[in-house]
Amino acid sequence: MSTMFVALLPSFYNFLIGPDGNGSDQLVFPFPVQMQIMSISAIPGIILAGVAFRMSSSYGSKLSGIILIAAGVRMVAGMIVEAS
């Protein structure tokens, strides 16, 4: 889920700037589309990360802890790339 979120945001940005950097040919309202992207990928990714965190603290599974760390690193890296 976090990888999908990181992949969706730059593709949406590229759609907004258009092929020549002059903007999109279509009328787009970015806020609702960004909310849709977040509800499809970011929010479920955060919920899955919370479940993995709870499982790793209850059962002591190192694999779920590694998955949780990797998902967090991907989300933060995607947000840094998107912000710059």
mmCIF file of the N, C-alpha and C atoms, coordinates in Angstrom:
data_MODEL
# 
_entry.id   MODEL 
# 
loop_
_atom_site.group_PDB 
_atom_site.id 
_atom_site.type_symbol 
_atom_site.label_atom_id 
_atom_site.label_alt_id 
_atom_site.label_comp_id 
_atom_site.label_asym_id 
_atom_site.label_entity_id 
_atom_site.label_seq_id 
_atom_site.pdbx_PDB_ins_code 
_atom_site.Cartn_x 
_atom_site.Cartn_y 
_atom_site.Cartn_z 
_atom_site.occupancy 
_atom_site.B_iso_or_equiv 
_atom_site.pdbx_formal_charge 
_atom_site.auth_seq_id 
_atom_site.auth_comp_id 
_atom_site.auth_asym_id 
_atom_site.auth_atom_id 
_atom_site.pdbx_PDB_model_num 
ATOM 1   N N  . MET A 1 1  ? 0.809   -1.186  0.000   1.00 0.00 ? 1  MET A N  1 
ATOM 2   C CA . MET A 1 1  ? 0.000   0.000   0.000   1.00 0.00 ? 1  MET A CA 1 
ATOM 3   C C  . MET A 1 1  ? 0.860   1.261   0.000   1.00 0.00 ? 1  MET A C  1 
ATOM 4   N N  . SER A 1 2  ? 1.915   1.241   0.785   1.00 0.00 ? 2  SER A N  1 
ATOM 5   C CA . SER A 1 2  ? 2.762   2.433   0.830   1.00 0.00 ? 2  SER A CA 1 
ATOM 6   C C  . SER A 1 2  ? 3.505   2.635   -0.491  1.00 0.00 ? 2  SER A C  1 
ATOM 7   N N  . THR A 1 3  ? 3.891   1.543   -1.139  1.00 0.00 ? 3  THR A N  1 
ATOM 8   C CA . THR A 1 3  ? 4.531   1.665   -2.450  1.00 0.00 ? 3  THR A CA 1 
ATOM 9   C C  . THR A 1 3  ? 3.551   2.218   -3.477  1.00 0.00 ? 3  THR A C  1 
ATOM 10  N N  . MET A 1 4  ? 2.302   1.801   -3.401  1.00 0.00 ? 4  MET A N  1 
ATOM 11  C CA . MET A 1 4  ? 1.299   2.316   -4.325  1.00 0.00 ? 4  MET A CA 1 
ATOM 12  C C  . MET A 1 4  ? 1.079   3.813   -4.102  1.00 0.00 ? 4  MET A C  1 
ATOM 13  N N  . PHE A 1 5  ? 1.074   4.238   -2.842  1.00 0.00 ? 5  PHE A N  1 
ATOM 14  C CA . PHE A 1 5  ? 0.912   5.658   -2.540  1.00 0.00 ? 5  PHE A CA 1 
ATOM 15  C C  . PHE A 1 5  ? 2.074   6.466   -3.092  1.00 0.00 ? 5  PHE A C  1 
ATOM 16  N N  . VAL A 1 6  ? 3.291   5.974   -2.910  1.00 0.00 ? 6  VAL A N  1 
ATOM 17  C CA . VAL A 1 6  ? 4.465   6.677   -3.404  1.00 0.00 ? 6  VAL A CA 1 
ATOM 18  C C  . VAL A 1 6  ? 4.472   6.731   -4.927  1.00 0.00 ? 6  VAL A C  1 
ATOM 19  N N  . ALA A 1 7  ? 3.967   5.697   -5.586  1.00 0.00 ? 7  ALA A N  1 
ATOM 20  C CA . ALA A 1 7  ? 3.917   5.689   -7.057  1.00 0.00 ? 7  ALA A CA 1 
ATOM 21  C C  . ALA A 1 7  ? 2.791   6.567   -7.600  1.00 0.00 ? 7  ALA A C  1 
ATOM 22  N N  . LEU A 1 8  ? 1.688   6.653   -6.884  1.00 0.00 ? 8  LEU A N  1 
ATOM 23  C CA . LEU A 1 8  ? 0.550   7.429   -7.370  1.00 0.00 ? 8  LEU A CA 1 
ATOM 24  C C  . LEU A 1 8  ? 0.787   8.939   -7.307  1.00 0.00 ? 8  LEU A C  1 
ATOM 25  N N  . LEU A 1 9  ? 1.440   9.418   -6.270  1.00 0.00 ? 9  LEU A N  1 
ATOM 26  C CA . LEU A 1 9  ? 1.611   10.865  -6.134  1.00 0.00 ? 9  LEU A CA 1 
ATOM 27  C C  . LEU A 1 9  ? 2.462   11.485  -7.250  1.00 0.00 ? 9  LEU A C  1 
ATOM 28  N N  . PRO A 1 10 ? 3.630   10.938  -7.597  1.00 0.00 ? 10 PRO A N  1 
ATOM 29  C CA . PRO A 1 10 ? 4.366   11.536  -8.720  1.00 0.00 ? 10 PRO A CA 1 
ATOM 30  C C  . PRO A 1 10 ? 3.643   11.418  -10.055 1.00 0.00 ? 10 PRO A C  1 
ATOM 31  N N  . SER A 1 11 ? 2.910   10.325  -10.259 1.00 0.00 ? 11 SER A N  1 
ATOM 32  C CA . SER A 1 11 ? 2.181   10.201  -11.525 1.00 0.00 ? 11 SER A CA 1 
ATOM 33  C C  . SER A 1 11 ? 1.059   11.234  -11.598 1.00 0.00 ? 11 SER A C  1 
ATOM 34  N N  . PHE A 1 12 ? 0.403   11.529  -10.479 1.00 0.00 ? 12 PHE A N  1 
ATOM 35  C CA . PHE A 1 12 ? -0.622  12.567  -10.451 1.00 0.00 ? 12 PHE A CA 1 
ATOM 36  C C  . PHE A 1 12 ? 0.000   13.938  -10.685 1.00 0.00 ? 12 PHE A C  1 
ATOM 37  N N  . TYR A 1 13 ? 1.159   14.178  -10.099 1.00 0.00 ? 13 TYR A N  1 
ATOM 38  C CA . TYR A 1 13 ? 1.860   15.446  -10.317 1.00 0.00 ? 13 TYR A CA 1 
ATOM 39  C C  . TYR A 1 13 ? 2.234   15.610  -11.783 1.00 0.00 ? 13 TYR A C  1 
ATOM 40  N N  . ASN A 1 14 ? 2.738   14.547  -12.407 1.00 0.00 ? 14 ASN A N  1 
ATOM 41  C CA . ASN A 1 14 ? 3.089   14.610  -13.827 1.00 0.00 ? 14 ASN A CA 1 
ATOM 42  C C  . ASN A 1 14 ? 1.859   14.851  -14.692 1.00 0.00 ? 14 ASN A C  1 
ATOM 43  N N  . PHE A 1 15 ? 0.718   14.313  -14.300 1.00 0.00 ? 15 PHE A N  1 
ATOM 44  C CA . PHE A 1 15 ? -0.523  14.579  -15.026 1.00 0.00 ? 15 PHE A CA 1 
ATOM 45  C C  . PHE A 1 15 ? -0.912  16.052  -14.912 1.00 0.00 ? 15 PHE A C  1 
ATOM 46  N N  . LEU A 1 16 ? -0.721  16.630  -13.719 1.00 0.00 ? 16 LEU A N  1 
ATOM 47  C CA . LEU A 1 16 ? -1.100  18.029  -13.524 1.00 0.00 ? 16 LEU A CA 1 
ATOM 48  C C  . LEU A 1 16 ? -0.227  18.994  -14.322 1.00 0.00 ? 16 LEU A C  1 
ATOM 49  N N  . ILE A 1 17 ? 1.066   18.702  -14.438 1.00 0.00 ? 17 ILE A N  1 
ATOM 50  C CA . ILE A 1 17 ? 1.930   19.630  -15.170 1.00 0.00 ? 17 ILE A CA 1 
ATOM 51  C C  . ILE A 1 17 ? 1.832   19.436  -16.677 1.00 0.00 ? 17 ILE A C  1 
ATOM 52  N N  . GLY A 1 18 ? 1.298   18.316  -17.127 1.00 0.00 ? 18 GLY A N  1 
ATOM 53  C CA . GLY A 1 18 ? 1.102   18.095  -18.558 1.00 0.00 ? 18 GLY A CA 1 
ATOM 54  C C  . GLY A 1 18 ? 2.360   17.625  -19.250 1.00 0.00 ? 18 GLY A C  1 
ATOM 55  N N  . PRO A 1 19 ? 2.237   17.271  -20.530 1.00 0.00 ? 19 PRO A N  1 
ATOM 56  C CA . PRO A 1 19 ? 3.389   16.711  -21.252 1.00 0.00 ? 19 PRO A CA 1 
ATOM 57  C C  . PRO A 1 19 ? 4.498   17.732  -21.509 1.00 0.00 ? 19 PRO A C  1 
ATOM 58  N N  . ASP A 1 20 ? 4.161   18.987  -21.718 1.00 0.00 ? 20 ASP A N  1 
ATOM 59  C CA . ASP A 1 20 ? 5.188   19.995  -22.008 1.00 0.00 ? 20 ASP A CA 1 
ATOM 60  C C  . ASP A 1 20 ? 5.445   20.919  -20.832 1.00 0.00 ? 20 ASP A C  1 
ATOM 61  N N  . GLY A 1 21 ? 4.863   20.645  -19.698 1.00 0.00 ? 21 GLY A N  1 
ATOM 62  C CA . GLY A 1 21 ? 5.011   21.506  -18.536 1.00 0.00 ? 21 GLY A CA 1 
ATOM 63  C C  . GLY A 1 21 ? 4.107   22.716  -18.561 1.00 0.00 ? 21 GLY A C  1 
ATOM 64  N N  . ASN A 1 22 ? 3.128   22.724  -19.475 1.00 0.00 ? 22 ASN A N  1 
ATOM 65  C CA . ASN A 1 22 ? 2.214   23.862  -19.604 1.00 0.00 ? 22 ASN A CA 1 
ATOM 66  C C  . ASN A 1 22 ? 0.902   23.651  -18.870 1.00 0.00 ? 22 ASN A C  1 
ATOM 67  N N  . GLY A 1 23 ? 0.738   22.555  -18.218 1.00 0.00 ? 23 GLY A N  1 
ATOM 68  C CA . GLY A 1 23 ? -0.508  22.265  -17.523 1.00 0.00 ? 23 GLY A CA 1 
ATOM 69  C C  . GLY A 1 23 ? -1.316  21.230  -18.278 1.00 0.00 ? 23 GLY A C  1 
ATOM 70  N N  . SER A 1 24 ? -2.313  20.726  -17.603 1.00 0.00 ? 24 SER A N  1 
ATOM 71  C CA . SER A 1 24 ? -3.159  19.694  -18.184 1.00 0.00 ? 24 SER A CA 1 
ATOM 72  C C  . SER A 1 24 ? -4.156  20.308  -19.166 1.00 0.00 ? 24 SER A C  1 
ATOM 73  N N  . ASP A 1 25 ? -4.570  19.516  -20.152 1.00 0.00 ? 25 ASP A N  1 
ATOM 74  C CA . ASP A 1 25 ? -5.574  19.959  -21.110 1.00 0.00 ? 25 ASP A CA 1 
ATOM 75  C C  . ASP A 1 25 ? -6.980  19.862  -20.536 1.00 0.00 ? 25 ASP A C  1 
ATOM 76  N N  . GLN A 1 26 ? -7.127  19.158  -19.420 1.00 0.00 ? 26 GLN A N  1 
ATOM 77  C CA . GLN A 1 26 ? -8.435  18.951  -18.813 1.00 0.00 ? 26 GLN A CA 1 
ATOM 78  C C  . GLN A 1 26 ? -8.534  19.743  -17.517 1.00 0.00 ? 26 GLN A C  1 
ATOM 79  N N  . LEU A 1 27 ? -9.755  20.102  -17.165 1.00 0.00 ? 27 LEU A N  1 
ATOM 80  C CA . LEU A 1 27 ? -10.005 20.769  -15.899 1.00 0.00 ? 27 LEU A CA 1 
ATOM 81  C C  . LEU A 1 27 ? -9.932  19.733  -14.781 1.00 0.00 ? 27 LEU A C  1 
ATOM 82  N N  . VAL A 1 28 ? -9.030  19.966  -13.823 1.00 0.00 ? 28 VAL A N  1 
ATOM 83  C CA . VAL A 1 28 ? -8.821  19.012  -12.740 1.00 0.00 ? 28 VAL A CA 1 
ATOM 84  C C  . VAL A 1 28 ? -8.904  19.749  -11.410 1.00 0.00 ? 28 VAL A C  1 
ATOM 85  N N  . PHE A 1 29 ? -9.621  19.164  -10.482 1.00 0.00 ? 29 PHE A N  1 
ATOM 86  C CA . PHE A 1 29 ? -9.655  19.671  -9.111  1.00 0.00 ? 29 PHE A CA 1 
ATOM 87  C C  . PHE A 1 29 ? -8.731  18.787  -8.278  1.00 0.00 ? 29 PHE A C  1 
ATOM 88  N N  . PRO A 1 30 ? -7.537  19.282  -7.927  1.00 0.00 ? 30 PRO A N  1 
ATOM 89  C CA . PRO A 1 30 ? -6.531  18.418  -7.296  1.00 0.00 ? 30 PRO A CA 1 
ATOM 90  C C  . PRO A 1 30 ? -6.911  17.895  -5.915  1.00 0.00 ? 30 PRO A C  1 
ATOM 91  N N  . PHE A 1 31 ? -7.623  18.687  -5.105  1.00 0.00 ? 31 PHE A N  1 
ATOM 92  C CA . PHE A 1 31 ? -7.906  18.261  -3.739  1.00 0.00 ? 31 PHE A CA 1 
ATOM 93  C C  . PHE A 1 31 ? -8.747  16.987  -3.675  1.00 0.00 ? 31 PHE A C  1 
ATOM 94  N N  . PRO A 1 32 ? -9.874  16.890  -4.418  1.00 0.00 ? 32 PRO A N  1 
ATOM 95  C CA . PRO A 1 32 ? -10.639 15.633  -4.346  1.00 0.00 ? 32 PRO A CA 1 
ATOM 96  C C  . PRO A 1 32 ? -9.858  14.426  -4.872  1.00 0.00 ? 32 PRO A C  1 
ATOM 97  N N  . VAL A 1 33 ? -9.053  14.642  -5.894  1.00 0.00 ? 33 VAL A N  1 
ATOM 98  C CA . VAL A 1 33 ? -8.273  13.521  -6.438  1.00 0.00 ? 33 VAL A CA 1 
ATOM 99  C C  . VAL A 1 33 ? -7.215  13.087  -5.435  1.00 0.00 ? 33 VAL A C  1 
ATOM 100 N N  . GLN A 1 34 ? -6.597  14.043  -4.772  1.00 0.00 ? 34 GLN A N  1 
ATOM 101 C CA . GLN A 1 34 ? -5.593  13.695  -3.769  1.00 0.00 ? 34 GLN A CA 1 
ATOM 102 C C  . GLN A 1 34 ? -6.240  12.981  -2.578  1.00 0.00 ? 34 GLN A C  1 
ATOM 103 N N  . MET A 1 35 ? -7.440  13.380  -2.191  1.00 0.00 ? 35 MET A N  1 
ATOM 104 C CA . MET A 1 35 ? -8.158  12.682  -1.117  1.00 0.00 ? 35 MET A CA 1 
ATOM 105 C C  . MET A 1 35 ? -8.479  11.245  -1.541  1.00 0.00 ? 35 MET A C  1 
ATOM 106 N N  . GLN A 1 36 ? -8.827  11.065  -2.813  1.00 0.00 ? 36 GLN A N  1 
ATOM 107 C CA . GLN A 1 36 ? -9.105  9.719   -3.314  1.00 0.00 ? 36 GLN A CA 1 
ATOM 108 C C  . GLN A 1 36 ? -7.837  8.867   -3.283  1.00 0.00 ? 36 GLN A C  1 
ATOM 109 N N  . ILE A 1 37 ? -6.714  9.432   -3.694  1.00 0.00 ? 37 ILE A N  1 
ATOM 110 C CA . ILE A 1 37 ? -5.451  8.689   -3.662  1.00 0.00 ? 37 ILE A CA 1 
ATOM 111 C C  . ILE A 1 37 ? -5.109  8.296   -2.228  1.00 0.00 ? 37 ILE A C  1 
ATOM 112 N N  . MET A 1 38 ? -5.309  9.223   -1.300  1.00 0.00 ? 38 MET A N  1 
ATOM 113 C CA . MET A 1 38 ? -5.000  8.916   0.092   1.00 0.00 ? 38 MET A CA 1 
ATOM 114 C C  . MET A 1 38 ? -5.932  7.849   0.652   1.00 0.00 ? 38 MET A C  1 
ATOM 115 N N  . SER A 1 39 ? -7.213  7.896   0.291   1.00 0.00 ? 39 SER A N  1 
ATOM 116 C CA . SER A 1 39 ? -8.141  6.903   0.827   1.00 0.00 ? 39 SER A CA 1 
ATOM 117 C C  . SER A 1 39 ? -7.924  5.529   0.203   1.00 0.00 ? 39 SER A C  1 
ATOM 118 N N  . ILE A 1 40 ? -7.388  5.481   -1.007  1.00 0.00 ? 40 ILE A N  1 
ATOM 119 C CA . ILE A 1 40 ? -7.131  4.194   -1.653  1.00 0.00 ? 40 ILE A CA 1 
ATOM 120 C C  . ILE A 1 40 ? -5.843  3.563   -1.151  1.00 0.00 ? 40 ILE A C  1 
ATOM 121 N N  . SER A 1 41 ? -4.809  4.369   -0.911  1.00 0.00 ? 41 SER A N  1 
ATOM 122 C CA . SER A 1 41 ? -3.507  3.770   -0.626  1.00 0.00 ? 41 SER A CA 1 
ATOM 123 C C  . SER A 1 41 ? -2.901  4.185   0.709   1.00 0.00 ? 41 SER A C  1 
ATOM 124 N N  . ALA A 1 42 ? -2.898  5.451   1.051   1.00 0.00 ? 42 ALA A N  1 
ATOM 125 C CA . ALA A 1 42 ? -2.169  5.899   2.238   1.00 0.00 ? 42 ALA A CA 1 
ATOM 126 C C  . ALA A 1 42 ? -2.844  5.461   3.531   1.00 0.00 ? 42 ALA A C  1 
ATOM 127 N N  . ILE A 1 43 ? -4.133  5.664   3.637   1.00 0.00 ? 43 ILE A N  1 
ATOM 128 C CA . ILE A 1 43 ? -4.826  5.328   4.885   1.00 0.00 ? 43 ILE A CA 1 
ATOM 129 C C  . ILE A 1 43 ? -4.813  3.815   5.140   1.00 0.00 ? 43 ILE A C  1 
ATOM 130 N N  . PRO A 1 44 ? -5.113  2.964   4.133   1.00 0.00 ? 44 PRO A N  1 
ATOM 131 C CA . PRO A 1 44 ? -4.964  1.523   4.393   1.00 0.00 ? 44 PRO A CA 1 
ATOM 132 C C  . PRO A 1 44 ? -3.523  1.117   4.705   1.00 0.00 ? 44 PRO A C  1 
ATOM 133 N N  . GLY A 1 45 ? -2.551  1.810   4.099   1.00 0.00 ? 45 GLY A N  1 
ATOM 134 C CA . GLY A 1 45 ? -1.155  1.518   4.408   1.00 0.00 ? 45 GLY A CA 1 
ATOM 135 C C  . GLY A 1 45 ? -0.815  1.836   5.853   1.00 0.00 ? 45 GLY A C  1 
ATOM 136 N N  . ILE A 1 46 ? -1.355  2.935   6.361   1.00 0.00 ? 46 ILE A N  1 
ATOM 137 C CA . ILE A 1 46 ? -1.123  3.298   7.759   1.00 0.00 ? 46 ILE A CA 1 
ATOM 138 C C  . ILE A 1 46 ? -1.815  2.305   8.691   1.00 0.00 ? 46 ILE A C  1 
ATOM 139 N N  . ILE A 1 47 ? -3.023  1.881   8.318   1.00 0.00 ? 47 ILE A N  1 
ATOM 140 C CA . ILE A 1 47 ? -3.727  0.889   9.135   1.00 0.00 ? 47 ILE A CA 1 
ATOM 141 C C  . ILE A 1 47 ? -2.967  -0.432  9.158   1.00 0.00 ? 47 ILE A C  1 
ATOM 142 N N  . LEU A 1 48 ? -2.482  -0.865  8.004   1.00 0.00 ? 48 LEU A N  1 
ATOM 143 C CA . LEU A 1 48 ? -1.691  -2.106  7.961   1.00 0.00 ? 48 LEU A CA 1 
ATOM 144 C C  . LEU A 1 48 ? -0.405  -1.974  8.759   1.00 0.00 ? 48 LEU A C  1 
ATOM 145 N N  . ALA A 1 49 ? 0.216   -0.793  8.719   1.00 0.00 ? 49 ALA A N  1 
ATOM 146 C CA . ALA A 1 49 ? 1.426   -0.579  9.515   1.00 0.00 ? 49 ALA A CA 1 
ATOM 147 C C  . ALA A 1 49 ? 1.099   -0.644  11.003  1.00 0.00 ? 49 ALA A C  1 
ATOM 148 N N  . GLY A 1 50 ? -0.052  -0.099  11.404  1.00 0.00 ? 50 GLY A N  1 
ATOM 149 C CA . GLY A 1 50 ? -0.458  -0.177  12.813  1.00 0.00 ? 50 GLY A CA 1 
ATOM 150 C C  . GLY A 1 50 ? -0.715  -1.603  13.251  1.00 0.00 ? 50 GLY A C  1 
ATOM 151 N N  . VAL A 1 51 ? -1.354  -2.393  12.386  1.00 0.00 ? 51 VAL A N  1 
ATOM 152 C CA . VAL A 1 51 ? -1.596  -3.803  12.703  1.00 0.00 ? 51 VAL A CA 1 
ATOM 153 C C  . VAL A 1 51 ? -0.271  -4.551  12.816  1.00 0.00 ? 51 VAL A C  1 
ATOM 154 N N  . ALA A 1 52 ? 0.648   -4.278  11.902  1.00 0.00 ? 52 ALA A N  1 
ATOM 155 C CA . ALA A 1 52 ? 1.960   -4.936  11.971  1.00 0.00 ? 52 ALA A CA 1 
ATOM 156 C C  . ALA A 1 52 ? 2.703   -4.530  13.239  1.00 0.00 ? 52 ALA A C  1 
ATOM 157 N N  . PHE A 1 53 ? 2.589   -3.259  13.621  1.00 0.00 ? 53 PHE A N  1 
ATOM 158 C CA . PHE A 1 53 ? 3.233   -2.804  14.854  1.00 0.00 ? 53 PHE A CA 1 
ATOM 159 C C  . PHE A 1 53 ? 2.644   -3.510  16.063  1.00 0.00 ? 53 PHE A C  1 
ATOM 160 N N  . ARG A 1 54 ? 1.334   -3.625  16.097  1.00 0.00 ? 54 ARG A N  1 
ATOM 161 C CA . ARG A 1 54 ? 0.675   -4.294  17.230  1.00 0.00 ? 54 ARG A CA 1 
ATOM 162 C C  . ARG A 1 54 ? 1.057   -5.767  17.282  1.00 0.00 ? 54 ARG A C  1 
ATOM 163 N N  . MET A 1 55 ? 1.119   -6.409  16.118  1.00 0.00 ? 55 MET A N  1 
ATOM 164 C CA . MET A 1 55 ? 1.509   -7.818  16.096  1.00 0.00 ? 55 MET A CA 1 
ATOM 165 C C  . MET A 1 55 ? 2.953   -8.000  16.535  1.00 0.00 ? 55 MET A C  1 
ATOM 166 N N  . SER A 1 56 ? 3.824   -7.083  16.127  1.00 0.00 ? 56 SER A N  1 
ATOM 167 C CA . SER A 1 56 ? 5.233   -7.237  16.506  1.00 0.00 ? 56 SER A CA 1 
ATOM 168 C C  . SER A 1 56 ? 5.437   -6.973  17.988  1.00 0.00 ? 56 SER A C  1 
ATOM 169 N N  . SER A 1 57 ? 4.610   -6.098  18.583  1.00 0.00 ? 57 SER A N  1 
ATOM 170 C CA . SER A 1 57 ? 4.773   -5.866  20.013  1.00 0.00 ? 57 SER A CA 1 
ATOM 171 C C  . SER A 1 57 ? 4.130   -6.979  20.839  1.00 0.00 ? 57 SER A C  1 
ATOM 172 N N  . SER A 1 58 ? 3.098   -7.627  20.308  1.00 0.00 ? 58 SER A N  1 
ATOM 173 C CA . SER A 1 58 ? 2.431   -8.708  21.041  1.00 0.00 ? 58 SER A CA 1 
ATOM 174 C C  . SER A 1 58 ? 3.158   -10.036 20.894  1.00 0.00 ? 58 SER A C  1 
ATOM 175 N N  . TYR A 1 59 ? 3.482   -10.388 19.672  1.00 0.00 ? 59 TYR A N  1 
ATOM 176 C CA . TYR A 1 59 ? 4.056   -11.701 19.405  1.00 0.00 ? 59 TYR A CA 1 
ATOM 177 C C  . TYR A 1 59 ? 5.572   -11.685 19.251  1.00 0.00 ? 59 TYR A C  1 
ATOM 178 N N  . GLY A 1 60 ? 6.157   -10.534 19.112  1.00 0.00 ? 60 GLY A N  1 
ATOM 179 C CA . GLY A 1 60 ? 7.607   -10.456 18.979  1.00 0.00 ? 60 GLY A CA 1 
ATOM 180 C C  . GLY A 1 60 ? 8.128   -10.901 17.634  1.00 0.00 ? 60 GLY A C  1 
ATOM 181 N N  . SER A 1 61 ? 7.318   -10.787 16.575  1.00 0.00 ? 61 SER A N  1 
ATOM 182 C CA . SER A 1 61 ? 7.741   -11.212 15.246  1.00 0.00 ? 61 SER A CA 1 
ATOM 183 C C  . SER A 1 61 ? 8.674   -10.169 14.637  1.00 0.00 ? 61 SER A C  1 
ATOM 184 N N  . LYS A 1 62 ? 9.869   -10.580 14.290  1.00 0.00 ? 62 LYS A N  1 
ATOM 185 C CA . LYS A 1 62 ? 10.825  -9.651  13.689  1.00 0.00 ? 62 LYS A CA 1 
ATOM 186 C C  . LYS A 1 62 ? 10.477  -9.361  12.234  1.00 0.00 ? 62 LYS A C  1 
ATOM 187 N N  . LEU A 1 63 ? 9.851   -10.301 11.556  1.00 0.00 ? 63 LEU A N  1 
ATOM 188 C CA . LEU A 1 63 ? 9.480   -10.092 10.160  1.00 0.00 ? 63 LEU A CA 1 
ATOM 189 C C  . LEU A 1 63 ? 8.452   -8.975  10.032  1.00 0.00 ? 63 LEU A C  1 
ATOM 190 N N  . SER A 1 64 ? 7.447   -8.973  10.888  1.00 0.00 ? 64 SER A N  1 
ATOM 191 C CA . SER A 1 64 ? 6.460   -7.900  10.806  1.00 0.00 ? 64 SER A CA 1 
ATOM 192 C C  . SER A 1 64 ? 7.064   -6.559  11.192  1.00 0.00 ? 64 SER A C  1 
ATOM 193 N N  . GLY A 1 65 ? 8.030   -6.543  12.086  1.00 0.00 ? 65 GLY A N  1 
ATOM 194 C CA . GLY A 1 65 ? 8.731   -5.309  12.415  1.00 0.00 ? 65 GLY A CA 1 
ATOM 195 C C  . GLY A 1 65 ? 9.542   -4.781  11.247  1.00 0.00 ? 65 GLY A C  1 
ATOM 196 N N  . ILE A 1 66 ? 10.184  -5.667  10.517  1.00 0.00 ? 66 ILE A N  1 
ATOM 197 C CA . ILE A 1 66 ? 10.962  -5.267  9.336   1.00 0.00 ? 66 ILE A CA 1 
ATOM 198 C C  . ILE A 1 66 ? 10.037  -4.727  8.256   1.00 0.00 ? 66 ILE A C  1 
ATOM 199 N N  . ILE A 1 67 ? 8.894   -5.379  8.053   1.00 0.00 ? 67 ILE A N  1 
ATOM 200 C CA . ILE A 1 67 ? 7.918   -4.894  7.075   1.00 0.00 ? 67 ILE A CA 1 
ATOM 201 C C  . ILE A 1 67 ? 7.408   -3.514  7.463   1.00 0.00 ? 67 ILE A C  1 
ATOM 202 N N  . LEU A 1 68 ? 7.156   -3.309  8.743   1.00 0.00 ? 68 LEU A N  1 
ATOM 203 C CA . LEU A 1 68 ? 6.689   -2.022  9.239   1.00 0.00 ? 68 LEU A CA 1 
ATOM 204 C C  . LEU A 1 68 ? 7.723   -0.930  8.998   1.00 0.00 ? 68 LEU A C  1 
ATOM 205 N N  . ILE A 1 69 ? 8.968   -1.206  9.283   1.00 0.00 ? 69 ILE A N  1 
ATOM 206 C CA . ILE A 1 69 ? 10.032  -0.220  9.059   1.00 0.00 ? 69 ILE A CA 1 
ATOM 207 C C  . ILE A 1 69 ? 10.188  0.085   7.575   1.00 0.00 ? 69 ILE A C  1 
ATOM 208 N N  . ALA A 1 70 ? 10.139  -0.944  6.732   1.00 0.00 ? 70 ALA A N  1 
ATOM 209 C CA . ALA A 1 70 ? 10.278  -0.727  5.286   1.00 0.00 ? 70 ALA A CA 1 
ATOM 210 C C  . ALA A 1 70 ? 9.127   0.108   4.742   1.00 0.00 ? 70 ALA A C  1 
ATOM 211 N N  . ALA A 1 71 ? 7.908   -0.153  5.194   1.00 0.00 ? 71 ALA A N  1 
ATOM 212 C CA . ALA A 1 71 ? 6.764   0.637   4.734   1.00 0.00 ? 71 ALA A CA 1 
ATOM 213 C C  . ALA A 1 71 ? 6.889   2.090   5.178   1.00 0.00 ? 71 ALA A C  1 
ATOM 214 N N  . GLY A 1 72 ? 7.330   2.310   6.395   1.00 0.00 ? 72 GLY A N  1 
ATOM 215 C CA . GLY A 1 72 ? 7.515   3.678   6.884   1.00 0.00 ? 72 GLY A CA 1 
ATOM 216 C C  . GLY A 1 72 ? 8.587   4.423   6.122   1.00 0.00 ? 72 GLY A C  1 
ATOM 217 N N  . VAL A 1 73 ? 9.683   3.750   5.823   1.00 0.00 ? 73 VAL A N  1 
ATOM 218 C CA . VAL A 1 73 ? 10.758  4.386   5.059   1.00 0.00 ? 73 VAL A CA 1 
ATOM 219 C C  . VAL A 1 73 ? 10.279  4.746   3.663   1.00 0.00 ? 73 VAL A C  1 
ATOM 220 N N  . ARG A 1 74 ? 9.510   3.850   3.034   1.00 0.00 ? 74 ARG A N  1 
ATOM 221 C CA . ARG A 1 74 ? 8.975   4.148   1.703   1.00 0.00 ? 74 ARG A CA 1 
ATOM 222 C C  . ARG A 1 74 ? 8.026   5.341   1.716   1.00 0.00 ? 74 ARG A C  1 
ATOM 223 N N  . MET A 1 75 ? 7.164   5.403   2.718   1.00 0.00 ? 75 MET A N  1 
ATOM 224 C CA . MET A 1 75 ? 6.209   6.526   2.799   1.00 0.00 ? 75 MET A CA 1 
ATOM 225 C C  . MET A 1 75 ? 6.953   7.835   3.016   1.00 0.00 ? 75 MET A C  1 
ATOM 226 N N  . VAL A 1 76 ? 7.918   7.860   3.917   1.00 0.00 ? 76 VAL A N  1 
ATOM 227 C CA . VAL A 1 76 ? 8.660   9.096   4.189   1.00 0.00 ? 76 VAL A CA 1 
ATOM 228 C C  . VAL A 1 76 ? 9.482   9.496   2.973   1.00 0.00 ? 76 VAL A C  1 
ATOM 229 N N  . ALA A 1 77 ? 10.126  8.538   2.312   1.00 0.00 ? 77 ALA A N  1 
ATOM 230 C CA . ALA A 1 77 ? 10.918  8.859   1.125   1.00 0.00 ? 77 ALA A CA 1 
ATOM 231 C C  . ALA A 1 77 ? 10.026  9.410   0.007   1.00 0.00 ? 77 ALA A C  1 
ATOM 232 N N  . GLY A 1 78 ? 8.855   8.830   -0.164  1.00 0.00 ? 78 GLY A N  1 
ATOM 233 C CA . GLY A 1 78 ? 7.939   9.326   -1.182  1.00 0.00 ? 78 GLY A CA 1 
ATOM 234 C C  . GLY A 1 78 ? 7.462   10.731  -0.893  1.00 0.00 ? 78 GLY A C  1 
ATOM 235 N N  . MET A 1 79 ? 7.202   11.029  0.379   1.00 0.00 ? 79 MET A N  1 
ATOM 236 C CA . MET A 1 79 ? 6.765   12.368  0.731   1.00 0.00 ? 79 MET A CA 1 
ATOM 237 C C  . MET A 1 79 ? 7.881   13.395  0.549   1.00 0.00 ? 79 MET A C  1 
ATOM 238 N N  . ILE A 1 80 ? 9.121   12.984  0.841   1.00 0.00 ? 80 ILE A N  1 
ATOM 239 C CA . ILE A 1 80 ? 10.258  13.898  0.641   1.00 0.00 ? 80 ILE A CA 1 
ATOM 240 C C  . ILE A 1 80 ? 10.462  14.182  -0.831  1.00 0.00 ? 80 ILE A C  1 
ATOM 241 N N  . VAL A 1 81 ? 10.372  13.143  -1.662  1.00 0.00 ? 81 VAL A N  1 
ATOM 242 C CA . VAL A 1 81 ? 10.532  13.335  -3.104  1.00 0.00 ? 81 VAL A CA 1 
ATOM 243 C C  . VAL A 1 81 ? 9.419   14.202  -3.651  1.00 0.00 ? 81 VAL A C  1 
ATOM 244 N N  . GLU A 1 82 ? 8.204   13.990  -3.180  1.00 0.00 ? 82 GLU A N  1 
ATOM 245 C CA . GLU A 1 82 ? 7.071   14.768  -3.672  1.00 0.00 ? 82 GLU A CA 1 
ATOM 246 C C  . GLU A 1 82 ? 7.139   16.218  -3.217  1.00 0.00 ? 82 GLU A C  1 
ATOM 247 N N  . ALA A 1 83 ? 7.681   16.469  -2.042  1.00 0.00 ? 83 ALA A N  1 
ATOM 248 C CA . ALA A 1 83 ? 7.751   17.840  -1.522  1.00 0.00 ? 83 ALA A CA 1 
ATOM 249 C C  . ALA A 1 83 ? 8.825   18.661  -2.221  1.00 0.00 ? 83 ALA A C  1 
ATOM 250 N N  . SER A 1 84 ? 9.829   18.011  -2.749  1.00 0.00 ? 84 SER A N  1 
ATOM 251 C CA . SER A 1 84 ? 10.915  18.767  -3.397  1.00 0.00 ? 84 SER A CA 1 
ATOM 252 C C  . SER A 1 84 ? 10.702  18.962  -4.872  1.00 0.00 ? 84 SER A C  1 
# 
